[in-house]
Amino acid sequence: MHITGENRMKSIRQWLLHSMAHLIAPPARLCSLCGQARQYAGWNPLRVCDACFQSMPWIREVECPVCGRAEHCPDCLRLGPRALVMNRSAVSYDDDMRQLLAMYKYRGNERLQVLLGRMLVHAYGLYMLDPAMKKRGFDCITFVPVSPERAAERGFNQAEQMAVILGEQVGLPVVSLLSRQRHTGKQSKMSRHERMENMRGAFAVIPGRAAKLQRALKRQKLRILIVDDVYTTGSTLTQCAEAICGSLPQARIYGLCWAR
C-alpha cells in the first residue's frame, strides 16, 4: 500500500496530538476495587481510585500497643506474658471490609488477591514507625496454615497468598513454617474463651523446618512475622507463636494482619 507524504505527515500529527492529550490528561484506569474508570496516580500500588482509597478504614494511629487496635482495648490489659509479642493490622474490620474479604475468601474473587496483599504494606509500615524496630527489622515472613478440609473447600490459603505479596513488596523471604494439626471449624460465633480453647494445640512446626530456617538465615535469634487475614481475639496467632517458640525458643514472633 502506497502512503503519500501528505498522509504520512497527517498520521504523525495525529500521533503527536494523541500523545500530548495523554500527557495533559492521562487516560482513566479501572479501579481494582470498584471497577470504575477513574483517575489515580500511576505510582499507586493498590490501583484503586481516590474515592475507594479514602473510604478504607485505615488504622493510622495505634492505640493498643499489643493488638494494634485503633482504640482502647480492655482485652489486652488482661493478657499476661505470651509468645506473640504484638500485632499490627492495616484496616479496621468494619462491614465494608467484611464484605470485601468475603468476596475474596469465600466467593473466589482472586482479582482481589493483589489488592489485599498490598494493603498489608500499611500494617508493616506501622511497625517501621518505631526506630528500634526499623533498625532491626524482621528476618522472614510466615503465615497461618489452613487445614486440608479448608484448602479443598476454598482452593487456596488466603494468608499464604497475602504473605507472598507482602514479601515481594518489602523484600523479605516467605517460609512455610507451620502445619495445622486438626481442623478447628469456624470461630465466628464463638466467645473469646471458646476460641482460645478451640485453637489450643492446633499448630505445630513442620519437622526439620526450624533448624533449616536458622541455617538459611544464619541467625539464632530470629524475628518472624506471622500473616493472617483478621485479628479478632488473637487466639490463632498466639497458638502459632507458641508452636514456633517451642522449636525456636530464642525467636520473637510478631503478628501482621489485614484487618483488626
Order of alpha helices (4+ residues) and beta strands (2+ residues): alpha-beta-beta-alpha-alpha-beta-alpha-alpha-alpha-beta-alpha-alpha-beta-alpha-beta-alpha-beta-alpha-beta
